Amino acid sequence: MTKRFEIVEARFLAPDVKLFRITAPRVAKKQKPGQFVIIRLDEHGERIPLTIADSDPAAGTVTIIVQGIGSTTKQLNTLSAGDSLANVVGPLGKPSEIEKFGTCVVIGGGVGTAIAYSTAKGLKQAGNEVIAIIGGRNRQLVILEDEIRAFADQVIITTDDGSYGEKGLVIDPLKRLVAAGKKVDYVLAIGPIPMMRAVANVTRELKIKTVVSLNPIMVDGTGMCGGCRVLVDGKSQFACVDGPEFDAHLVDFDILTKRNGMYRDMERQALEKHRCQLEGMTK
């Protein structure tokens, strides 16, 4: 008998970055670009939000890509095909705004590329020219290149250390494109907060419509807990129900940075506990 949320595929894309294809027929049928799920590994596990990178309604599966940073994501990345999850709830959040803008630049920093993938694909299907800028600290951390090349009109790769593509940050090709007079109608930027802020600073003066996808602390995904509160245009919004995508020029990145750092000590403690448990299992 098929397990309800069985993992049917699990493979590493990069160190600590793993792709999972999970059986979740109802989610796969309803999912739209930009939406996410909240999962639990077991009945006692914490809830973690993860963007749906892709879905296959016919097969009844959704694809998520996980970076092992905290205790739960590291534990998740130890699972394999045949294992199962206790809960997969979704699709949650507002879908991406998909329409024919013209020329769209989609920027993915690190695992942000996985989050941007679904929306970038949707933008191309809507008839836009899609220029993808994807980057990582090094070659190993550049993910989904082949998948994005399959539909993007142009792909530019950057690495911090110059081990692949251009040496530099993902913001550099964007600056070069607009400096050369390329007409850009829409920018989607997903990645670390400093990167998204930098993109917003470039496009603000040029009045280019720019969207970022935010991933603050989130618990229930329905707007009840208030943990994912963000400040947008001076007003409190909830990333889980009002987002996760917002106008980059209206986001208060200072507040976002502070809120994302609120639980850093607790995360370190959880990681230490996870490390001790692993050591105990191997002895």
N, C-alpha and C positions, 0 to 999 in steps of 0.2 A: 504494500500500500504506500502511495506517495506521501511523504511528509509534507505538512502544510507549508512551511517556509524552508524547504530544502535548498541547500546550496548545490547547484548543478555544475558550476564551474568556478574555479578559484585559481588565480595565477598572479604572480608578482609582475608588475610593470617596471618597477624600480625598487631599490632598497627601501624597505618599509612601506611601499605603496603597492597595494594589492587590489585586483579586480575580482569582484564576485558577481556571478549571475545567479539570481535567487528566484525560486518559484513563488510568485505572488500574483495570481491571475487577475484579481480585481484591481489591484494597483496598476498593473500593466495595461489594462483596458482603458483606464481613466487618465493616465499620466500625460502631462503636457510639458514642453520644455520649461525649465526653470523651477519645477516643483521638487519636493524632497519627501523622504520618508523618515520616520523615527523608528529605530529598531531597539530590541533588547536581546541580549544573548541568551538569557535565562530568566526565570521568574523573579529572581532577586537582583538582576542587573540594572545598571543605570540606563536611562533613555538617551540615545545619541541621534542627532539629526544628520542625515547624509543625503546629498543631492542625487537624484536619479540621473545617471549619465545617459542611459538608453533604456528602451523597453521593447519587448517583442510580444504584442498582444496575442498572436497566434500560438506562440509557445507558452504564454502565460508567465513570462519572466521579466524581471527588472535587473538592470546592471547598476551597481554602485562601485565606487572606487574609494578605497580607504587608505589614509596615511596613518601609520602607527605612531601616534604622538603620546596620547594619554594611556592610562591603564586599560580601559575598555577597548580602544582601537587596537592596541598591541595584542590583547587577548583575541579579538576578532580575527586578526591577521594570522593567528595560529590555526584557524579552521580550514578545512579542505572540502572538496566536493564529496557529497554524501552526508556531511554534517548539516544541522538545521538550526534556525534561530527561533526563539520563543515568540517574538512579535515583529511584524513589519506593518507599520501603520501609515497610510497615505492614500493617494498623493495629497500632500499638504502644501500650503503657501499659494500665492497667486502665480499663475503661469507667466512666462516671459511675454513681453509685448512684441509680437511677431507681425511685421507688416513690411511693405516694400519701401524702405527708406532711401535706397540708392547704393552708396558705397558704405559698407560696414567694416569697421576694424574691430576684431575680437581679440582681446589680450588675455592670455592665461599665464599666470606665474606659478610654477610648481604644480601642486595638485589642483590649483585653480583651473588648469587646463581641462581637467575632467568635469568640473562644474560648468565650464563655458561650452563644452562640446555639444551638448544637446541643443542649446539655443543657437549656436553658430550654424548647426545643421538646419535648424528650422528657418533661420534667416536666408540661407541659400535656397531652400525649397520655396521661399516666398518671392524669389526672383532678384534678390540682392547680389551685388558683387561683394564677396567676402574675402577680406585680407586677414589672415590669422597670424598673430605674433605670439609665439609660445617660448617659454624659457624655463631655466632651472639653474641651480648653482653649478651643476656640471652636466656632462653628457648623460650620465646614468639617470638623472632626475628629469630629463625631457621625456614626457609621456604622450601617447596617442598621436604621434606624428603621422604615421601611415593612415590612421583613421581620418584625420583632419585633411590630409592631402587628397583624400578620395573625393572631397566636395569643394574645398576652398579654391578660390581663384589664385591665391598667392599665399605661401607660407614662409614666414621669416622666423628663424630660430636664433635665440641668444642664450649664452651661458655666462655666468659670472666669471668663470676662470678661462673662458676661451677654448675649452676642450671640444666644443662642437658649435657650428654656426658662427655667429658673430660674438665677439667678446663684448660684454656689457649687459645692460639691463633692458627689459622689455620696453621700457619707456623710450629708449634711444631710437628705434626704428619709427615709432610714432612721431617723434619730433622731426625726424628726417623726412617722413612722408609729407607732413603739413608744410614744412619749410620749402619743399620742392614744388609746392602749389597743388598737391593732390587734394581734390575735393572730397572731404570725408563728411558723411551725413549722420553717422551713428557710431558710437564706440561702446563696447561692452568690455569692462575690465574686472577680472576676478583673480584674487590672489591675496598676498599679505597686505595688511592695512597700509603700510607705507607706500607700497606700489600703487594701490588704488587711489590714495591721496595724490600721489605724483601725477597720475593720469588725469585726475580731475583738475589739477592746477594747470596742466597744459591745455586742456580743451575748454576750460572756463572762459579764457580770454577770447578764444576763437568762436565761442557760442556753438560748439558742437554738442548735440544731444549725447549725454554720457550716462551710462547705467552701471552700477556696481551691485554685486550680490554679497550680502552681509551674512556672517555666521557667528553672531554673538552666542553667549550661553543660552541654552534652550532646554526646557524640561518637558512640557506637555504638548507643545506645538499647536495649541488652540487659542492662545492669548490669555489664558486664565492665570498663569503663574507670574507673568510680568518679567521673567528672567531675561528675555531677549529684547528688552526695551532699547530703542535707539532714538537719537534726536535728529529729526529731519525737518529742515526749514523752521527750527525753533520749537517744534512740536514733538511730543512723545509718540512714537510709533512702535509696533511690535513686529519684529522681523518675521515671525511665524505666520501671521495672518495679513499684515499689511505689505509684506515683502515675500521673499527675501531680497527682491531687487528694488533699488531706489535710485532716484536722480542723484548722481554723484556730486553734483554742484550744491546740493542742499544738505548732504550728510555732515554731521558734526564728527569728524574723525578723531578729535581729541577725546571726546566723551566715549566714543567707541573703543578707543585704545585703553582707556582707564577701566571700563567695564570688563573688557576681555581679560584684563590682568587681575581681576578681583579674586579669582580662585586659584591663582598660581601656586600658592603654598599647599593648598589641599591637593592639587594635581600632583605635585612633587611627592607628597606623602603617599598617595595612591600608587604612584609609579614605584616607589620604594617597596611598598607592600607586595606589589606584583612581582618585583624582582626577587624578593625573599621567598615568595611562594614557588617561583620557578626553580630557584636554587635548591629548595627543599625537595622538589620533585625529582631532581637529577642526582641527588645524593643516595 
